């Protein structure tokens, strides 16, 4: 398959690894800020194949994982109401709230439905005019444009019983928050290629310059990740800190102008709370006042919700790159995909889920012969 098989070529992977081994002379800590990259790294054993001097730190790159507990609890409260059809992508159904999840609400009789496109929720609203249909709109810059287009479509079709519970977050402010943390060890970033395919790279040069960190825009296949690491290590060894696009087949500096225009029309930038991290200024989107009639939080008053994070869950430290999943005492015991304490264990992009699925408690060191890369 074009753009898949050629980016999993074992000989090319070996050459990139040889180059990295030959280049590195001192310890460096790199953070990938995309959960898809994290899963690729753990699945293919890339972190175990790299030199000991190169550490990959898993960042808050899973949109499901960083959705704040208070928003999850709002979703649960709305979904429990009579006459509501609550629509969501499947990976949100097992994310634990304070005392249950959306699967639990469905088990109690709530009408919770899995959809594969936000437009499915608009169609459901058309087919059920006596019900309020709510779509759970979460994600980074990648899922925000289709969600924005769905709001435009609902208005165009005159669908008045549709609304969206919005919890969109933005990557650049998260990078800034990570770099400002006194516990930060990150010396370079692998930026998420799909985010940059939408937004471009315009927000990154200032971050690279202010914090003196290389930022390499990176894809998701094994060779993409290795090439991103290679370029980041080369910059670090040379004392450079620039933005480098290692994913040119998908990313242009200006991003996708049409998608960005829709985002600017439908959403406005706001402060956003990140689960396990806290409030990051300017790190999210909400529906602009022009589209407030589609805002589920306006349609369903859900204030006064009290949230409770499990004391044993350390997903906040995992999301900040301060802890590897298997270093958590609850990992694989009290916390499993069937009994998750946090979203990082059940999301398809969660770091804890990646460790549980591919490596459990760390496993044995990978080799080129044993790794799926080969």
N, C-alpha and C positions, 0 to 999 in steps of 0.2 A: 504494500500500500504506500503510495507516494507520500513523502513527508512523515512517515512512521518508521518503516523498516530501515531506511537509510540512516535514520537517527538512532538506531539501536545496533549499529554495526560494531562487532567486537574488536576488529582490528583498528578501526578508527578510535574506539574507546581506549585501547591500549596505548596508542600514540599520544592521545591527550594526557593520559595518566603519566606516561613517561616524561612528557614536557613539564607537567606540574611538579613531579618529583625532582626534575633537574633544575627547576626554577627556585623552589622554596629554600630559604636558608634560615628561617626563624619562625616561631609560632605566629599564626594568624587565626582570627576568629571571624567567620563570615556568616551572615544571617540570610536565609531565604525567607521571603515574606509572603509566600504562597503555599497553601496547603497542598495543592496539586504537585508542586515541586517537592515538598516534604515526602509525599507518598512515593514519588519516583525515586527519591534518594534512598529511602528505607527499603523499598521493594527490590531495587537493583543493587543494594549494598554499596552505594557510591561512597557513603561516609566512611565505610570500612576499607575501601580501596585507596582512598586518598592518603597522602603522607601523614604521619602522626602530627606533624606541625600544623596541618590544616584542620581546623574544627568547624563543622557546620552547626550553627545554632538555629533551631526552629522558631520562627517568629509567629506573630498573630495573624497568619495568612488564611485562616479558615473563617469565612463569614458567618457560618452557623455557630461556630464556637464563641465568637466575640459578641454575638447578639446578647444584650444585657438581660439578666434574670427578670428585671421588672417588665421588659417587653414580652418575654415568654409568658409571664404571669398575666399580662394584659391579654395576650392571645388566648390563653386558657379561659379567662373570664368571659371574653366575647364569644368564644366557640361554645361555651356552656349555655348560652342564652337561647330560649325558645325562639323559633322562627329564623335562626341564623344558620346559613350554610358556610362553613369555614373552609377555605381552600388553601392548600399549601403544597410545596414540593415535598417529596417523601422524606428527605433527610431531616426535616424539622419535627417529625412526629414523635421521635424517641428522645428529643432533647428535654432533659428534666427541668421542670419549673420548681417552685418551692416545695410542692407536695405531690405533683403528678405531671403527666405529659399529655400531648394531644391524643395519643393512643388511648390513654386513660379516659379522656373526655369522650372519645368515640365509644369506648366500652360502657360508659354511663348513659349512652343514648344520644350524645351530641352528634350533629351531622357534620363530620369532619371528612373532607375528601382530598385525595391526592390528585394533583393536576401536573401536567407536563409542560404547560405554558400558561402564563398569566391570562392569555386570551381565552383559555378554557374557562376561567372564572367568569369572564364577561358573558360567554355563551350560556353558562349555567344560570347566571342572573337573568338572561333573556328568557330562558326556559322555565324559570321559577319566579314570576313577577311578584308573588306574595311573600317571598322570603328576602331577607337581607343577605347578600353574598359578600363575603370579605375574603380578600386575598392577602396572604402574609408575604409582603415584599421585603426581602432581606438581601444582603449581598454587598460586594464591592462595586467598583465602577463597571464591572463586566455585566452584571444583571440589571443595573439601574436603567440603561436605555430601553430594553424591552418592557420593563415595568412602567416607565414614563410613557411609552407609546400606547400601552394598554389603557392608561388614564385618558389619553387623547382619543382613543377609539371608543371608550365608554361614553365620552361626551359627544362624539360625532354621532353615535347610534342612539343617543338619548336614553341610556340605561341609567336609571336613577336609583336602583336598588343595589348598586355595586359600590364598594369602597375598598380601600387598601390600608392595611396596618404596615407602616413603613419603618424600616430600621436599616437604612443603607449607610455604609461607612466608606471612608476615603483613605487610601494608602499613604500619601505623602505626610499628612499630619501625624499618622502613627509612627512613621520613621523618625520624625522630629521628636516625638514623645519618648521613643526608645533611646535616642541619642542624648536626651536631656536627663535621663535617669541616672542617679549617682551609682547605680549598680551595673551600668551598661559596660559590656565587654566587646561590643561589636565594632569591627574595624573596616568592614565592607559589607555591601548589600547585593544580593541577587534580586533584582526587581522583577515583579510578575509581568510576563510578556503579554498576557491577555488584558490586563489592566491598561498597559501602555498602548495596546492596539486601539483602545477606545479614547484614552485621554492624551496620548502622546507622551513626550518626555520633557515637556516644558517646565514642570514643577521641580524636577530633580537637580538641575545644575546648581541652584541656590543651596539646596541641602548638602550636596557634595562639597561645595565650597565652604559653607559655614562650619560644617562638622569635620571637614578634611577626611571624608570617606569616599572611596570608589563606589559607584553604583552601576552595576552591569545589568542591563535588561536581558532577561534570560527566558528561554522556553522551558519545555516540560519533559521532553524525552531525554534519555540518558546522555546522549552526546550534547544536547542543549545545555544540560546542567554542568557537565564537565567543561564545556567551552566557557560557560559563565565563570566557573571557578578559576579556570586557567587565566582568563583576562583579569579577574579581580586580583589574583595572586601576583601577576606581573605588575599591576599598578602598585600594589602594596610594597613589593620589593624595590620598586623604583621611586617610592615616595610620592606617587601621583594620586590625584583624587578627582577624577573626571567621570562624566556619564558616558557609558559605552553601550551601544546597541548591538548585542550579540544575537538578536532575534529579528533581523531585517526582513525575513520573509513574511512577517506578520505586522511589524511595528514600523510606523513612519513617525518622524518627529512631531508632526501636527496631529497624529492620531486619526480619529474618524470625525471630521467636521460635522457631518449630519447628526451623528449620535450626540455629540457635544451640544449642538444647538437644541436638540430635544431636551436634554438634561437641564440646560439653562432655562428653558421655558417652563418645564413642569416642576422642577425641584428648586430649592434654595439651600445654601450651605447653612449648617447649624452645628452647635456643639453636640457631641454624642458620647454616651457612656458605652464603654467596652467591657464586656464581662471579664472579670478577673483583673482588670487594669484600672478602670475608673474613667472619669470624664476627660476626653481629649478635645480641646477647643477646635472648632472648625472641621471636625473629622467626620461629619455625616451630612446626609441630605434629609430634608423633609419636604412634603408637598408645599408648594408656594401658595400664598393666599388666593391666587387665581383659580386654584383647583381644590380649595378647602372642602368643597362639598363631597369630595371623594376620600377624605381623610377619616379613617375608621375611628381615630381617637376623638374626633369631633362628633362623630355620629353616635358613638357609644362611650359615655363618660366612664372612665376607668381609673379615676384618681383614688388615692388613698390605699393603694396596694402595698402590703408589707412583704418584702422578700426575705428568704432565708437560704443562704448558701450552705451546703453541707460542710461541716468543719473539717472532715477528712479529705475533702477535694482540694488538690493543689494545682488545678488547671490554670489558675491565674499566673502562677510561676512558670508553667509550661508555655503559656501564650507569650510571656515576656522573654522567653529564652533563658530563664534563670535555672530551669530544671529540665532534665530529660525525662520523658514519660516513665521509663522503668525505674527511675529513682524515687518515684512517689510510693509511699508505703502501701497505698490502697490499690496500686496498679496490678491487675490480674487476679486480685483476691476479692476485696470488697467492691472493686470497680471493674466491671467487664461490660462488653456490649449488651448483655442481657440485663445487667444491673448497674447502669452507668451512674456515676456521681456527678459527672460534668459532660458538657457537649463534646469535648475533645475526644471522648471515647466512642461516641456514636456517629459523629459526622463523617461523611465520606472523605473529607479533607482534614480531619482532626489528627494531630500528631499522635495522641494516645492510641487512636484506632489503627494508625499505621504500624506502630510498634507491636500492638497486640496481634494484628493480622499477619505481619511479615516476620517478626523477630521475637515476640514475647518478651522475655527478660534480658534481651541483648544478644543471645545466640553466640555462635562462634564467629570469629573474624572471617569476612568474605575473601574470596580470591577471584581473579579473573576467570579461572576455570570453573569455579562453583557458581559465580554470580550469573543471574539472568541476563546481564549485559552481554555475556559471552555466549 
